Amino acid sequence: MTAGQITYDMDELLHFYAESGLDIALSEEPVDQFAASEKAERLRKEQLSQMAAQRQPQNAQRQAQSNQRPANAAPATRAAPTPVFAPSTSQAVPDAQQIALARESAASANTLQELRERLAAFDGCGLKFTAKNLCFEDGNPDAAIMFVGDVPGRDEDMEGLPFAGRTGQLFDNMLSAIGLTREQTYLANMICWRPPGNRIPTPLEIELCQPFIERQIALANPKIIVSFGGPVTKLLTNAADTILRVRGNWLSHATAAGVQIPVMPSLHPAYLLRSPAQKRFAWQDLLSVKAKLQELGA
């Protein structure tokens, strides 16, 4: 190997070190990391041996005290740890009772304002204690068309409104494409509290919130519902297939009073932001919605 090759190799090596953030030398002498690791392991084993030797007399003393305890004496118990977080005493109520309470509370609301108050006071769903705001509604409750999303995201949780942030901007553009504004629609969510970390809600959480969204639909009484996403569509129509299979097909939601409301399953704007190629399907769904509104004279 020539001197020029050595210089070139050293330049490449120094360049690699610089790119890696290694710009200073910690020691002029080489360090045997393997020997250091072996020494650390020996010290660790010595410490463990010393700790074991210290515990032996304590264990023997406890065993002697146990032998001296009368046979009929009650076993010693440890104090129960103090709970770190107990948001509500209602959390101790069994799930079945919480679901029954949710149904009773929702059914007793005669107006949307009463329903909002009952939902805000309901402590049976743990999502309430991790979310910042209740995302109950937006838009016009008297509108002919109602859009139902699944769960609030970060922006919705911050603003306390459905379809906010980038998702809301895309949603507004979708409405504008068929000649509608947010003020001409009614917006809601299947679940009104954001799950922590945007995780998928559990079946129990969905069941606890189901009476409230069903009552919200009954009180608003829209002529058409657009269900955004698979979970919402399944909840409102009992559809068994995935959203990509059922979207674009008119289904139906039956209220507690037996009123049948047409439902158009479609793709959630948040999903469209992640999968822009699917927007063509959402556009087809919107055209069907526009034609249905014209058919109903809404």
Backbone bond lengths (Angstrom), bond angles and torsions (degrees), N, CA, C in turn:
res aa  C-N    CA-C-N  psi(-1)  N-CA   C-N-CA  omega(-1)  CA-C   N-CA-C  phi
1 M - - - 1.473 - - 1.528 109.02 -
2 T 1.308 117.35 130.42 1.456 121.49 -177.14 1.521 110.62 -82.47
3 A 1.357 114.74 165.94 1.467 119.66 179.43 1.524 111.00 -63.69
4 G 1.360 115.72 -34.36 1.464 118.72 178.70 1.507 112.05 -65.02
5 Q 1.334 116.90 -38.72 1.456 120.53 178.51 1.519 111.37 -65.87
6 I 1.349 116.06 -39.42 1.464 119.66 179.54 1.518 110.19 -63.96
7 T 1.354 116.29 -43.63 1.460 120.16 179.06 1.518 110.83 -61.56
8 Y 1.360 114.91 -42.92 1.471 118.89 -179.96 1.519 110.56 -62.77
9 D 1.353 117.38 -43.24 1.464 120.61 179.79 1.523 111.18 -63.71
10 M 1.329 117.27 -40.20 1.459 119.93 179.40 1.528 110.74 -65.92
11 D 1.350 116.84 -38.83 1.460 119.81 177.80 1.522 110.69 -61.61
12 E 1.341 116.12 -42.60 1.461 120.37 179.23 1.530 110.94 -64.08
13 L 1.353 116.10 -41.29 1.449 120.64 -179.58 1.522 111.21 -64.93
14 L 1.338 116.97 -43.65 1.460 120.61 179.02 1.529 110.94 -65.29
15 H 1.327 115.42 -37.60 1.469 118.95 177.32 1.531 110.44 -63.58
16 F 1.335 115.88 -40.73 1.466 120.07 178.29 1.530 110.99 -63.22
17 Y 1.332 116.33 -42.86 1.462 120.08 178.25 1.536 110.81 -61.64
18 A 1.329 116.45 -42.90 1.461 120.52 -179.12 1.524 111.09 -63.29
19 E 1.342 116.43 -42.29 1.460 120.35 178.30 1.524 111.40 -64.48
20 S 1.341 116.43 -29.99 1.459 120.94 -179.60 1.510 112.86 -84.38
21 G 1.340 117.45 -2.79 1.459 120.68 179.39 1.516 113.63 89.90
22 L 1.340 118.04 8.56 1.473 121.48 179.50 1.524 107.82 -95.09
23 D 1.329 116.53 93.20 1.462 119.42 -174.38 1.519 113.19 -113.82
24 I 1.361 118.24 -0.27 1.463 120.74 177.63 1.516 108.91 -136.46
25 A 1.323 116.71 154.23 1.471 122.00 176.99 1.518 108.96 -94.26
26 L 1.314 116.62 130.10 1.459 120.52 -179.73 1.523 111.83 -82.65
27 S 1.297 118.25 -24.59 1.468 121.33 -178.76 1.513 109.02 -157.39
28 E 1.317 115.54 144.73 1.458 119.65 177.50 1.521 111.53 -83.03
29 E 1.334 116.87 -14.97 1.456 121.46 179.83 1.529 109.26 -105.15
30 P 1.316 117.87 141.68 1.472 120.13 177.98 1.524 110.62 -65.67
31 V 1.337 115.72 145.72 1.455 122.10 -179.08 1.516 108.71 -113.18
32 D 1.325 115.86 128.26 1.464 121.16 177.36 1.532 108.07 -85.46
33 Q 1.330 116.59 95.90 1.456 120.64 -177.47 1.524 111.93 -67.25
34 F 1.325 117.37 -29.16 1.460 119.78 179.05 1.527 110.88 -66.13
35 A 1.341 115.26 -41.44 1.464 118.48 178.56 1.523 110.75 -65.75
36 A 1.353 116.23 -37.87 1.460 119.60 178.78 1.520 111.07 -64.53
37 S 1.330 116.42 -38.38 1.461 119.98 179.18 1.518 110.96 -66.01
38 E 1.350 117.13 -40.91 1.462 120.74 178.82 1.522 111.15 -64.16
39 K 1.340 116.33 -38.52 1.462 119.70 179.29 1.522 110.31 -66.02
40 A 1.344 116.16 -41.92 1.464 119.93 179.04 1.523 110.94 -63.46
41 E 1.324 117.12 -37.73 1.465 120.68 179.53 1.526 110.61 -66.77
42 R 1.341 116.81 -39.62 1.472 120.06 177.68 1.520 110.64 -63.11
43 L 1.346 117.13 -42.55 1.462 120.22 179.21 1.528 110.87 -63.71
44 R 1.332 116.29 -39.67 1.458 119.55 -179.99 1.519 111.30 -63.20
45 K 1.343 117.02 -42.78 1.459 120.73 179.50 1.528 111.05 -65.81
46 E 1.332 117.06 -38.03 1.457 120.22 178.56 1.541 110.31 -64.35
47 Q 1.346 116.64 -40.86 1.464 119.75 178.35 1.517 111.38 -64.35
48 L 1.332 117.41 -40.49 1.454 120.85 178.63 1.528 111.13 -63.60
49 S 1.344 116.09 -39.73 1.461 119.75 179.02 1.519 111.24 -64.63
50 Q 1.343 116.85 -40.66 1.459 120.61 178.98 1.526 111.40 -65.22
51 M 1.341 116.82 -40.40 1.461 120.47 179.40 1.522 110.76 -65.72
52 A 1.339 116.56 -39.56 1.461 120.08 179.16 1.530 110.43 -64.77
53 A 1.350 116.32 -39.20 1.461 119.84 179.38 1.521 111.38 -66.29
54 Q 1.348 116.42 -34.51 1.464 119.50 178.86 1.525 111.78 -71.75
55 R 1.330 117.28 -30.46 1.464 120.26 -177.47 1.527 113.15 -78.80
56 Q 1.324 117.28 -22.42 1.466 119.98 -176.32 1.530 112.30 -58.37
57 P 1.361 120.22 -48.68 1.477 119.00 178.01 1.531 112.25 -62.35
58 Q 1.329 117.48 -36.42 1.460 119.89 -179.76 1.525 110.53 -66.57
59 N 1.331 116.79 -41.00 1.466 120.06 178.49 1.520 111.46 -64.62
60 A 1.345 115.14 -39.48 1.462 118.83 179.61 1.527 110.82 -65.65
61 Q 1.326 116.88 -38.34 1.462 120.44 179.61 1.524 110.51 -66.19
62 R 1.351 117.58 -42.59 1.461 120.24 178.95 1.523 111.27 -64.73
63 Q 1.352 117.01 -37.45 1.454 120.19 178.86 1.519 110.75 -65.58
64 A 1.355 116.11 -38.03 1.462 119.49 179.31 1.525 110.28 -66.62
65 Q 1.323 117.75 -40.95 1.460 120.86 178.05 1.514 111.07 -64.38
66 S 1.338 116.65 -37.52 1.465 120.07 178.30 1.512 111.64 -65.12
67 N 1.351 117.27 -37.81 1.463 121.21 179.70 1.529 111.49 -68.51
68 Q 1.353 116.18 -29.70 1.463 119.84 -178.60 1.527 112.62 -81.41
69 R 1.361 118.00 -13.67 1.458 120.82 -178.81 1.517 109.64 -70.50
70 P 1.353 118.79 136.48 1.469 120.91 178.62 1.527 111.35 -58.47
71 A 1.325 114.84 151.20 1.467 120.14 -175.39 1.517 111.83 -63.20
72 N 1.370 116.16 -32.92 1.461 119.04 -176.95 1.520 112.82 -91.54
73 A 1.342 117.49 8.29 1.461 120.13 -179.29 1.515 110.19 -73.69
74 A 1.319 116.06 144.23 1.471 120.14 179.18 1.518 109.55 -71.66
75 P 1.307 117.59 141.12 1.466 120.00 -179.59 1.522 110.45 -64.90
76 A 1.331 113.62 147.02 1.462 119.10 178.96 1.520 109.64 -66.67
77 T 1.308 115.68 140.85 1.467 120.52 179.57 1.512 109.49 -121.56
78 R 1.323 114.02 150.03 1.457 119.70 177.41 1.516 109.18 -92.36
79 A 1.311 114.89 150.06 1.459 119.64 177.97 1.520 109.82 -66.93
80 A 1.312 115.57 138.73 1.469 119.90 -179.87 1.518 109.23 -66.87
81 P 1.336 117.48 138.81 1.466 119.47 179.36 1.514 111.24 -65.82
82 T 1.309 115.97 146.32 1.461 121.32 178.19 1.511 109.80 -73.10
83 P 1.343 118.77 127.68 1.467 119.38 -179.69 1.515 110.99 -62.07
84 V 1.335 115.89 137.58 1.454 120.78 -178.56 1.512 110.84 -76.88
85 F 1.359 117.17 -37.69 1.456 119.85 -175.29 1.510 109.49 -146.72
86 A 1.296 116.73 117.58 1.459 121.46 176.87 1.514 108.17 -129.38
87 P 1.338 118.05 88.02 1.449 120.99 -172.11 1.510 114.55 -62.58
88 S 1.339 118.16 -32.29 1.457 119.54 -176.52 1.509 109.24 -162.03
89 T 1.344 116.15 144.91 1.452 119.55 177.91 1.518 111.45 -67.69
90 S 1.361 117.43 -21.20 1.455 119.90 -179.81 1.514 112.01 -68.25
91 Q 1.356 117.44 -14.93 1.453 119.39 178.49 1.521 111.63 -65.27
92 A 1.354 116.61 -19.57 1.453 119.98 179.64 1.524 111.98 -81.88
93 V 1.331 117.14 -10.25 1.458 120.73 179.33 1.523 108.93 -70.97
94 P 1.321 119.25 135.80 1.473 120.59 -179.83 1.521 111.84 -57.66
95 D 1.333 115.49 154.59 1.460 120.85 -175.41 1.522 112.03 -58.21
96 A 1.339 117.65 -42.68 1.463 120.60 -178.17 1.521 111.19 -60.07
97 Q 1.327 117.19 -39.11 1.460 120.33 178.29 1.524 111.72 -69.66
98 Q 1.335 116.30 -36.46 1.460 119.09 177.47 1.526 110.69 -64.34
99 I 1.314 117.38 -40.36 1.466 120.85 178.08 1.517 110.10 -63.70
100 A 1.335 116.65 -41.99 1.463 120.27 177.89 1.526 110.68 -63.76
101 L 1.338 117.22 -39.38 1.463 120.52 177.70 1.524 111.04 -64.29
102 A 1.343 116.42 -39.37 1.465 120.50 179.13 1.526 110.41 -62.95
103 R 1.324 116.71 -43.80 1.469 120.08 179.85 1.523 111.29 -64.24
104 E 1.320 115.08 -42.65 1.465 119.16 -179.68 1.520 111.38 -65.18
105 S 1.330 115.95 -42.62 1.457 120.46 -178.51 1.519 111.13 -65.27
106 A 1.331 117.04 -44.37 1.467 120.59 -179.00 1.527 110.97 -66.54
107 A 1.315 117.11 -42.81 1.467 120.66 -176.96 1.518 112.48 -65.63
108 S 1.326 117.29 -25.64 1.465 120.48 -176.89 1.517 113.10 -81.44
109 A 1.349 117.57 -7.49 1.463 121.03 -179.10 1.526 109.50 -82.96
110 N 1.322 116.18 127.40 1.457 121.10 -178.95 1.523 113.21 -102.58
111 T 1.327 117.17 -10.63 1.467 121.90 176.56 1.522 108.04 -137.02
112 L 1.328 115.76 164.08 1.466 120.11 178.21 1.526 110.78 -64.69
113 Q 1.315 117.37 -34.24 1.459 119.99 178.25 1.528 110.75 -65.87
114 E 1.341 116.76 -42.12 1.464 119.49 176.39 1.520 110.79 -63.31
115 L 1.322 116.26 -39.49 1.464 119.49 179.29 1.521 110.92 -63.53
116 R 1.308 116.80 -41.32 1.466 120.31 178.03 1.524 110.44 -61.41
117 E 1.330 116.99 -43.07 1.464 120.72 -179.67 1.525 111.13 -64.86
118 R 1.319 117.39 -40.70 1.469 120.63 179.57 1.525 111.06 -67.66
119 L 1.317 116.46 -38.62 1.463 119.61 178.08 1.519 110.87 -66.87
120 A 1.334 116.94 -40.69 1.466 120.27 179.08 1.530 111.45 -64.85
121 A 1.338 116.73 -29.83 1.466 120.51 -178.73 1.523 112.58 -88.54
122 F 1.323 117.80 -9.50 1.459 120.84 -177.60 1.525 110.06 -77.40
123 D 1.330 116.69 121.94 1.466 122.17 -177.56 1.524 112.85 -103.70
124 G 1.316 118.02 6.78 1.455 120.15 -173.97 1.508 114.77 -74.48
125 C 1.339 118.08 -21.10 1.464 121.64 -179.69 1.523 108.99 -101.65
126 G 1.329 116.50 121.32 1.458 120.90 -176.37 1.515 114.18 -65.16
127 L 1.339 118.20 -18.51 1.465 120.26 179.74 1.526 111.39 -61.38
128 K 1.306 116.49 -24.90 1.465 120.93 -179.43 1.520 111.35 -59.29
129 F 1.336 116.90 -32.45 1.464 121.09 -172.23 1.523 112.62 -89.70
130 T 1.327 117.67 -5.47 1.468 120.22 177.12 1.521 112.27 -111.61
131 A 1.327 117.21 -16.27 1.468 120.97 179.70 1.523 110.81 -85.20
132 K 1.314 115.78 156.60 1.461 120.42 177.67 1.521 111.54 -83.63
133 N 1.338 116.55 -41.47 1.462 120.18 -174.63 1.518 110.95 -138.07
134 L 1.301 115.51 157.30 1.458 123.19 171.77 1.525 108.07 -86.27
135 C 1.329 117.42 122.22 1.468 122.11 -180.00 1.528 107.75 -102.16
136 F 1.316 116.49 85.49 1.456 120.60 -171.31 1.525 113.08 -89.16
137 E 1.339 118.05 -50.31 1.461 119.44 -173.98 1.514 110.73 -160.86
138 D 1.328 114.82 168.22 1.452 122.99 170.53 1.522 107.07 -159.16
139 G 1.328 116.35 164.09 1.447 119.67 178.76 1.515 112.93 86.59
140 N 1.329 115.92 -151.93 1.457 123.14 -173.88 1.528 110.57 -110.28
141 P 1.330 119.37 113.57 1.470 121.35 -178.83 1.527 113.40 -63.58
142 D 1.337 117.36 -18.06 1.462 120.79 179.63 1.526 112.50 -93.02
143 A 1.324 117.67 6.29 1.465 120.91 -177.50 1.523 110.89 -67.60
144 A 1.323 115.26 156.05 1.462 120.64 -179.86 1.521 111.89 -76.67
145 I 1.329 117.37 -21.32 1.458 121.34 -176.30 1.527 110.17 -122.02
146 M 1.331 115.98 138.17 1.460 122.70 -179.47 1.521 108.93 -124.22
147 F 1.325 116.40 129.46 1.461 122.76 176.51 1.529 108.26 -104.78
148 V 1.331 116.75 129.68 1.466 121.60 -179.05 1.523 108.70 -120.47
149 G 1.334 116.77 118.33 1.455 121.81 174.75 1.516 111.12 -93.62
150 D 1.332 116.41 -177.99 1.463 119.46 -177.38 1.527 111.82 -89.20
151 V 1.327 117.87 -70.78 1.473 121.34 -178.65 1.525 109.07 -137.66
152 P 1.319 117.27 153.98 1.470 119.23 175.91 1.525 111.15 -68.22
153 G 1.324 115.27 146.10 1.449 121.09 170.89 1.512 110.51 -96.83
154 R 1.328 115.88 -165.70 1.470 120.18 -176.80 1.521 111.36 -61.91
155 D 1.335 117.07 -47.01 1.468 119.55 -177.52 1.526 111.03 -65.59
156 E 1.334 116.88 -41.12 1.457 120.11 178.21 1.529 111.23 -63.01
157 D 1.327 115.68 -39.37 1.461 120.28 179.81 1.527 110.69 -65.53
158 M 1.313 117.08 -37.82 1.464 120.69 179.94 1.527 111.45 -69.65
159 E 1.337 117.04 -40.12 1.463 120.71 -175.93 1.522 112.93 -91.16
160 G 1.337 117.45 -19.01 1.450 119.83 -178.28 1.516 113.24 74.38
161 L 1.352 117.18 25.13 1.459 122.31 -178.08 1.528 109.74 -135.66
162 P 1.328 117.93 144.01 1.470 119.84 175.09 1.532 110.93 -69.00
163 F 1.317 115.60 148.93 1.465 122.98 174.51 1.527 111.66 56.33
164 A 1.324 115.51 67.69 1.461 122.87 178.84 1.528 109.28 -115.75
165 G 1.332 116.40 175.24 1.455 121.31 177.24 1.523 112.59 65.86
166 R 1.330 116.71 -148.08 1.469 121.60 -179.18 1.522 110.69 -64.03
167 T 1.332 116.34 -36.97 1.466 119.59 176.89 1.520 110.34 -61.18
168 G 1.318 116.78 -42.10 1.454 120.84 179.15 1.515 112.76 -66.28
169 Q 1.332 116.49 -36.61 1.463 119.49 178.35 1.525 110.96 -64.21
170 L 1.322 116.81 -43.81 1.459 119.63 177.21 1.524 110.68 -65.21
171 F 1.320 116.85 -40.30 1.456 120.68 178.67 1.530 110.93 -60.76
172 D 1.325 117.72 -43.74 1.464 120.97 178.18 1.520 111.20 -61.88
173 N 1.337 116.93 -38.71 1.462 120.29 177.39 1.521 111.22 -65.81
174 M 1.340 116.82 -37.27 1.456 120.54 177.67 1.527 110.82 -63.94
175 L 1.329 116.10 -41.50 1.462 119.99 177.73 1.528 110.53 -63.65
176 S 1.329 115.79 -44.67 1.454 120.08 -178.50 1.525 111.60 -60.67
177 A 1.335 116.46 -31.54 1.471 120.34 -178.53 1.521 112.47 -64.94
178 I 1.343 117.71 -23.48 1.464 120.19 178.60 1.531 110.75 -113.96
179 G 1.332 115.98 20.23 1.455 120.63 173.05 1.505 115.32 79.23
180 L 1.337 118.56 26.02 1.461 121.74 179.86 1.523 110.69 -119.21
181 T 1.325 116.08 160.00 1.457 122.60 171.92 1.522 108.26 -123.33
182 R 1.307 115.31 167.97 1.471 119.88 179.16 1.531 111.00 -60.69
183 E 1.319 116.64 -33.72 1.461 120.74 -179.02 1.525 111.98 -70.37
184 Q 1.330 117.92 -14.52 1.463 122.08 178.71 1.529 112.03 -98.72
185 T 1.319 116.88 8.77 1.457 121.39 -179.63 1.520 109.56 -132.48
186 Y 1.321 115.56 165.93 1.462 121.05 175.70 1.521 107.86 -119.76
187 L 1.343 117.35 131.20 1.463 122.73 -171.83 1.523 110.50 -119.67
188 A 1.323 115.53 139.42 1.468 120.61 178.97 1.520 108.64 -153.25
189 N 1.324 115.40 174.60 1.461 122.65 177.44 1.521 110.29 -128.50
190 M 1.317 115.90 148.47 1.457 121.22 174.98 1.521 110.53 -59.71
191 I 1.327 116.81 -42.37 1.461 124.07 175.47 1.520 107.40 -123.23
192 C 1.309 117.06 131.78 1.469 121.38 -171.52 1.521 113.80 -93.93
193 W 1.325 118.08 -0.04 1.468 121.06 177.00 1.516 109.49 -119.73
194 R 1.324 115.92 140.50 1.462 120.68 -179.91 1.528 110.90 -73.04
195 P 1.329 118.63 125.60 1.463 119.87 172.57 1.532 110.15 -66.55
196 P 1.320 118.56 141.85 1.474 120.17 -177.86 1.522 111.38 -60.15
197 G 1.321 114.95 133.26 1.450 120.27 179.44 1.514 114.01 69.38
198 N 1.336 116.82 16.53 1.473 121.76 -178.26 1.525 112.69 59.19
199 R 1.312 116.41 29.47 1.463 119.02 178.52 1.522 110.46 -70.85
200 I 1.336 115.80 165.96 1.458 121.20 177.94 1.531 108.88 -72.82
201 P 1.322 118.08 133.64 1.471 118.65 178.83 1.518 111.44 -65.86
202 T 1.308 116.69 148.96 1.458 121.67 -179.91 1.532 109.74 -77.82
203 P 1.336 118.23 159.17 1.467 120.42 175.97 1.523 113.00 -55.55
204 L 1.336 117.54 -36.29 1.459 120.31 178.39 1.522 111.20 -65.61
205 E 1.331 117.01 -43.34 1.464 120.53 179.25 1.528 111.04 -62.15
206 I 1.326 116.17 -39.09 1.468 119.96 178.11 1.522 110.09 -65.48
207 E 1.328 116.99 -43.57 1.459 120.35 -178.40 1.524 111.78 -66.62
208 L 1.328 116.34 -33.99 1.472 119.79 178.76 1.529 111.62 -68.64
209 C 1.337 117.22 -32.85 1.463 120.72 -177.64 1.522 112.77 -92.48
210 Q 1.322 117.78 -13.04 1.462 120.90 -176.90 1.529 113.31 -57.72
211 P 1.335 119.87 -44.00 1.477 118.29 -179.34 1.525 113.18 -59.86
212 F 1.323 117.59 -31.06 1.466 120.50 -176.94 1.529 111.50 -74.55
213 I 1.342 118.19 -43.34 1.458 118.96 179.98 1.525 110.22 -70.41
214 E 1.327 117.46 -34.78 1.465 119.35 177.47 1.523 110.92 -66.22
215 R 1.325 116.79 -39.89 1.469 119.81 177.41 1.523 110.40 -69.09
216 Q 1.312 117.53 -35.90 1.462 121.44 177.95 1.531 110.67 -61.85
217 I 1.328 116.44 -42.07 1.467 120.33 177.13 1.524 110.30 -64.69
218 A 1.320 117.03 -43.18 1.465 120.63 -178.60 1.522 111.34 -62.98
219 L 1.331 117.15 -39.35 1.463 120.49 -178.90 1.531 111.47 -74.04
220 A 1.322 117.47 -37.81 1.464 120.61 178.28 1.528 111.21 -73.18
221 N 1.338 116.06 -35.23 1.465 122.97 176.48 1.535 112.60 51.56
222 P 1.344 117.77 57.62 1.469 119.12 179.71 1.529 111.01 -74.79
223 K 1.324 115.48 163.79 1.460 119.89 176.80 1.531 111.39 -83.19
224 I 1.328 115.81 -26.76 1.471 122.12 -178.52 1.526 108.52 -140.02
225 I 1.326 116.62 143.78 1.465 122.62 172.26 1.521 108.49 -120.63
226 V 1.327 116.47 135.92 1.466 121.88 169.24 1.513 107.08 -109.66
227 S 1.322 117.28 116.85 1.471 121.80 -179.29 1.522 108.56 -98.87
228 F 1.313 116.39 119.12 1.458 122.14 -177.79 1.530 110.10 -93.03
229 G 1.323 117.38 107.50 1.458 121.16 174.40 1.512 113.53 103.18
230 G 1.340 114.64 160.59 1.458 121.18 -177.71 1.514 115.34 -64.13
231 P 1.348 119.55 -48.34 1.470 120.02 -177.65 1.528 113.03 -59.19
232 V 1.336 116.85 -41.58 1.463 119.65 -179.81 1.522 110.12 -66.22
233 T 1.340 116.34 -45.13 1.461 120.72 -179.08 1.525 110.90 -61.16
234 K 1.316 116.61 -42.40 1.459 119.99 178.89 1.527 111.02 -64.55
235 L 1.322 116.57 -40.40 1.461 120.90 -178.39 1.532 111.23 -64.97
236 L 1.326 116.91 -41.66 1.463 120.83 -173.49 1.527 113.51 -86.60
237 T 1.336 117.55 -26.48 1.468 119.50 -173.09 1.523 113.90 -124.30
238 N 1.339 117.31 -5.74 1.469 121.80 -175.46 1.526 112.36 63.33
239 A 1.331 117.57 25.18 1.464 121.41 177.43 1.522 109.82 -64.25
240 A 1.326 115.62 136.52 1.465 120.23 -176.76 1.526 112.54 -94.91
241 D 1.334 117.84 -26.11 1.462 121.16 -176.90 1.521 111.84 -82.00
242 T 1.327 115.25 170.37 1.461 121.00 178.27 1.526 109.92 -72.35
243 I 1.323 115.83 164.51 1.455 120.58 -177.60 1.527 110.59 -63.33
244 L 1.322 118.60 -33.61 1.461 120.51 -179.59 1.523 111.55 -68.91
245 R 1.325 117.92 -20.61 1.455 121.23 177.52 1.528 112.50 -89.54
246 V 1.324 116.47 -35.74 1.469 118.94 -174.37 1.523 112.71 -93.68
247 R 1.322 118.00 -18.28 1.474 119.77 -177.51 1.534 108.97 -59.80
248 G 1.329 112.73 147.94 1.455 118.34 179.75 1.513 114.60 83.99
249 N 1.335 117.92 -4.74 1.463 122.20 179.72 1.523 109.82 -113.56
250 W 1.313 116.64 129.47 1.455 120.01 -179.18 1.519 110.94 -70.82
251 L 1.339 115.14 126.68 1.460 122.64 175.89 1.525 107.11 -116.72
252 S 1.319 117.45 -165.11 1.460 120.18 -176.78 1.522 110.64 -146.54
253 H 1.333 114.63 144.13 1.462 121.87 174.20 1.522 108.58 -116.36
254 A 1.321 116.53 128.76 1.468 121.40 179.64 1.521 109.12 -101.87
255 T 1.317 117.56 124.22 1.460 121.89 176.61 1.524 109.70 -77.71
256 A 1.336 116.43 172.01 1.467 120.83 179.35 1.519 111.37 -62.36
257 A 1.329 116.66 -26.11 1.463 120.83 179.40 1.519 112.49 -86.04
258 G 1.343 116.81 -0.28 1.457 120.38 178.51 1.510 115.04 90.34
259 V 1.334 118.17 6.62 1.462 121.53 178.52 1.524 109.34 -74.95
260 Q 1.331 116.86 129.70 1.456 122.30 178.99 1.532 109.35 -96.23
261 I 1.341 116.51 121.73 1.469 121.91 -179.32 1.528 108.47 -115.02
262 P 1.347 118.43 125.68 1.471 120.38 177.73 1.522 111.61 -61.48
263 V 1.330 116.20 137.91 1.464 122.28 -178.96 1.523 109.27 -125.16
264 M 1.333 116.14 127.19 1.459 121.52 173.75 1.530 108.78 -104.99
265 P 1.335 119.04 107.64 1.470 120.75 174.69 1.526 109.70 -71.59
266 S 1.310 116.48 136.67 1.461 120.27 179.07 1.521 109.83 -147.30
267 L 1.325 115.18 -179.01 1.463 121.77 -175.79 1.529 109.88 -91.67
268 H 1.306 115.90 135.38 1.466 121.36 -177.18 1.533 109.92 -66.85
269 P 1.335 117.79 139.06 1.472 119.99 177.23 1.522 113.49 -54.12
270 A 1.336 118.04 -35.15 1.473 120.06 177.91 1.522 110.44 -63.35
271 Y 1.322 116.89 -37.55 1.475 120.78 176.76 1.523 110.33 -67.34
272 L 1.323 117.45 -38.21 1.460 120.88 -179.83 1.524 111.74 -66.28
273 L 1.331 117.16 -30.97 1.462 119.77 175.39 1.524 110.82 -64.58
274 R 1.325 117.04 -34.45 1.468 120.83 178.83 1.521 112.10 -83.48
275 S 1.329 117.13 -24.80 1.473 121.65 -177.27 1.526 108.79 -132.23
276 P 1.322 118.09 75.58 1.469 120.54 -175.47 1.529 113.53 -60.38
277 A 1.330 117.47 -26.46 1.459 119.62 -178.89 1.524 112.40 -64.58
278 Q 1.341 117.02 -19.54 1.459 120.47 -179.03 1.533 112.67 -83.36
279 K 1.318 117.18 -2.15 1.469 119.93 -177.35 1.521 111.61 -62.58
280 R 1.325 118.01 -27.60 1.464 119.86 -179.43 1.530 110.75 -64.07
281 F 1.343 116.69 -33.08 1.466 119.53 177.48 1.527 110.76 -71.43
282 A 1.342 116.16 -40.56 1.458 119.89 177.86 1.529 110.59 -62.33
283 W 1.329 117.27 -36.79 1.458 121.07 178.51 1.532 110.62 -64.24
284 Q 1.318 117.32 -40.43 1.464 120.73 176.89 1.532 110.62 -62.35
285 D 1.332 116.23 -40.80 1.464 119.79 178.84 1.526 110.92 -63.90
286 L 1.329 116.82 -40.85 1.457 120.45 -179.81 1.523 111.64 -64.87
287 L 1.311 116.41 -37.44 1.462 119.26 177.80 1.528 110.51 -64.51
288 S 1.338 117.11 -37.55 1.470 120.17 176.44 1.524 110.75 -65.49
289 V 1.321 116.51 -38.26 1.466 121.22 178.52 1.525 109.92 -64.82
290 K 1.320 117.16 -44.57 1.467 120.88 179.08 1.520 111.00 -60.37
291 A 1.345 116.26 -43.31 1.470 119.79 179.74 1.536 111.28 -65.34
292 K 1.347 116.31 -37.27 1.463 119.91 179.03 1.531 111.34 -66.10
293 L 1.326 117.09 -40.23 1.466 120.95 177.97 1.521 110.49 -62.56
294 Q 1.318 116.48 -41.90 1.453 119.90 178.07 1.523 110.84 -65.53
295 E 1.317 115.70 -38.76 1.470 120.19 178.67 1.529 111.52 -62.66
296 L 1.338 116.73 -38.16 1.460 121.41 -179.45 1.525 112.55 -85.07
297 G 1.329 116.63 -3.50 1.456 120.71 -179.09 1.503 113.64 70.02
298 A 1.315 116.70 28.10 1.467 120.91 -178.24 1.523 110.50 -95.63
